[in-house]
């Protein structure tokens, strides 16, 4: 774990700008631009702090949904051994004391790659598991909105 954290570093930059640069700037466009930059840096710090826990929740949700739908409908999995390998890897990452954002990002991408053919197969077979997969997508959109990343 990085100490200080990236969020702490961003907060420090914002504080330094606010305390050392801003007081020396006269009113006008340059001062307004520095004030805007300080606000952006502070928002980035807040989002960065939220990103890890939200990404962790995303991975937990993906693993849980994949396990649920594939256990309920075995026709959704073409290669059970490959799926089991990814899920074992997920358990190792998620079982770490605190996985890094990089580990969580890589895992989330891998889980999305695993889920995509399962979702397509569920749709084609009109599986009863389509509702569980749609529910996951809804929760993913909600998490994206929590970070301010949703396009809607």
RAHU-V394510 format. One record per residue. N is the residue number from 1. RES is the residue in one small letter. SS is DSSP state (2 for helix, 1 for strand, 0 for the rest). Layout:
# RAHU-V394510
n->{N;N}
res->{RES;RES}
ss->{SS;SS}
This chain:
# RAHU-V394510
n->{1;2;3;4;5;6;7;8;9;10;11;12;13;14;15;16;17;18;19;20;21;22;23;24;25;26;27;28;29;30;31;32;33;34;35;36;37;38;39;40;41;42;43;44;45;46;47;48;49;50;51;52;53;54;55;56;57;58;59;60;61;62;63;64;65;66;67;68;69;70;71;72;73;74;75;76;77;78;79;80;81;82;83;84;85;86;87;88;89;90;91;92;93;94;95;96;97;98;99;100;101;102;103;104;105;106;107;108;109;110;111;112;113;114;115;116;117;118;119;120;121;122;123;124;125;126;127;128;129;130;131;132;133;134;135;136;137;138;139;140;141;142;143;144;145;146;147;148;149;150;151;152}
res->{x;x;x;x;x;x;x;x;x;x;x;x;x;x;x;x;x;x;x;x;x;x;x;x;x;x;x;x;x;x;x;x;x;x;x;x;x;x;x;x;x;x;x;x;x;x;x;x;x;x;x;x;x;x;x;x;x;x;x;x;x;x;x;x;x;x;x;x;x;x;x;x;x;x;x;x;x;x;x;x;x;x;x;x;x;x;x;x;x;x;x;x;x;x;x;x;x;x;x;x;x;x;x;x;x;x;x;x;x;x;x;x;x;x;x;x;x;x;x;x;x;x;x;x;x;x;x;x;x;x;x;x;x;x;x;x;x;x;x;x;x;x;x;x;x;x;x;x;x;x;x;x}
ss->{0;0;0;0;0;2;2;2;2;2;2;2;2;2;2;2;2;2;2;2;2;2;2;2;0;0;0;0;2;2;2;2;2;2;2;2;2;2;2;2;2;2;2;2;2;2;2;2;2;2;2;2;2;2;2;2;2;2;2;2;2;2;2;2;2;2;2;2;2;2;2;2;0;2;2;2;0;0;0;2;2;2;2;2;2;2;2;2;2;2;2;2;2;2;0;0;0;0;0;0;2;2;2;2;2;2;2;2;2;2;2;2;2;2;2;2;2;2;2;2;2;2;2;2;2;0;0;0;0;2;2;2;2;2;2;2;2;2;2;2;2;2;2;2;2;2;0;0;0;0;0;0}
